[in-house]
Amino acid sequence: MCPFQALYRYSPLNREIMTQEVSPVVVVEDMLLARVNMDHIFHKQLQLATNMIKQIADKRRMKREFHVGDLVYLESQSYR
C-alpha cells in the first residue's frame, strides 16, 4: 500500500495511462502535453529541493568513527 492510499483510503490515479492516450481533438492533445510538461517541471523542482535540503543537512553533520572498545554516551529519546 502506498502512503497516499494509506492516508486517503483509495488508490491514486494513474497519470501515465492518461498521458499516453492520443486524442483526435487538438485542444485535448495540447492539454495532455501541457500536463506532461508540468509533471516534468514538478519532478525537476522536487529533485532540486530534495538535493538542497540534503546539502543543508549534510553541512551540519560531523564524521565520527568508533572502534571496538571505545566508550560512547548514547542519549535516547523516548518520544521519537
C-alpha positions in Angstrom: 0.0 0.0 0.0 1.4 3.4 -0.9 1.3 6.3 1.5 -1.3 8.1 -0.5 -3.6 5.1 -0.3 -3.0 4.7 3.5 -3.9 8.4 4.1 -6.9 8.8 1.8 -8.1 5.2 1.6 -8.2 4.9 -2.2 -5.5 4.4 -4.7 -4.1 7.4 -6.6 -5.0 8.0 -10.2 -2.5 6.5 -12.7 -1.5 9.6 -14.6 0.7 7.6 -17.1 -2.3 6.0 -18.6 -4.0 9.4 -19.1 -1.0 10.9 -20.8 -0.2 8.0 -23.2 -3.5 8.2 -25.0 -3.7 10.2 -28.2 -6.7 12.3 -28.8 -8.1 13.4 -32.1 -9.1 16.7 -30.5 -6.3 19.2 -30.8 -7.2 21.1 -27.6 -7.3 17.9 -25.5 -3.9 16.9 -27.0 -2.5 20.3 -26.1 -3.8 19.9 -22.5 -2.3 16.5 -22.2 1.1 17.7 -23.4 0.9 20.7 -21.0 0.2 18.2 -18.2 3.2 16.1 -19.2 5.4 19.2 -19.3 4.2 20.3 -15.9 4.9 16.9 -14.5 8.5 17.1 -15.7 8.9 20.5 -14.3 7.4 19.4 -11.0 9.7 16.4 -10.7 12.7 18.5 -11.6 11.9 21.1 -8.9 11.2 18.4 -6.4 14.7 16.9 -7.1 16.3 20.3 -6.7 14.6 20.9 -3.4 15.5 17.5 -2.1 19.1 18.0 -3.1 19.2 21.4 -1.4 17.7 20.0 1.8 20.2 17.2 1.8 23.1 19.5 1.3 22.0 21.7 4.2 21.6 18.6 6.4 25.0 17.2 5.4 26.7 20.5 6.2 25.7 20.1 9.9 26.8 16.5 10.2 30.1 15.5 11.7 32.0 12.5 10.6 32.7 10.2 13.6 34.5 7.0 13.7 34.2 4.5 16.6 36.4 1.5 17.2 35.8 -1.7 19.2 36.3 -0.9 22.8 35.5 2.8 22.6 33.2 4.1 25.3 30.4 6.3 23.9 27.5 8.0 25.5 24.1 7.2 23.9 21.3 9.5 24.7 17.9 8.1 23.9 14.7 10.0 23.3 11.6 8.1 24.2 9.2 10.4 22.4 10.7 9.7 18.9 
